[in-house]
Amino acid sequence: QVQLVESGGGLVQAGGSLRLSCAASGSTFSIDTMAWYRQARGKQRELVAVINSGSSTRYADSVKGRFTMSRDKAKNTVYLQMNSLKPEDTAVYLCYYHSGITNANYWGQGTQVTVSS
């Protein structure tokens, strides 16, 4: 089992910044993938950013150049630095963990990000 705890959400004005954190605990492995998804009210969940065990990253086109995902392996924590936030970034942001060993997937509870215009 892997537990994911997100933090760092909140209310920010358009153009502002937030940094989200997701701490993983439990049966984590060195071969894994972690990601941030988001789900706005009434919309489908969408992938925001993903990072693999080699720290390679991919981003949704809508956040490229504004968001940066990173990881601290020693702390089993990933981060999402969000700059130049827009009202359309408003959503619940969820942390996702995939084990490359067991193929199990886990989700965090989510953290609300609200960007006011």
Protein Blocks (a to p, Z undefined) as FASTA:
>chain_A
ZZdddehiacddehiacddddddehjddfbdcdddddddehiacddfbdcdfkopacddf
klgokaccdddfklopacdddehiafklgccdddddddfklopacddebjaddddZZ
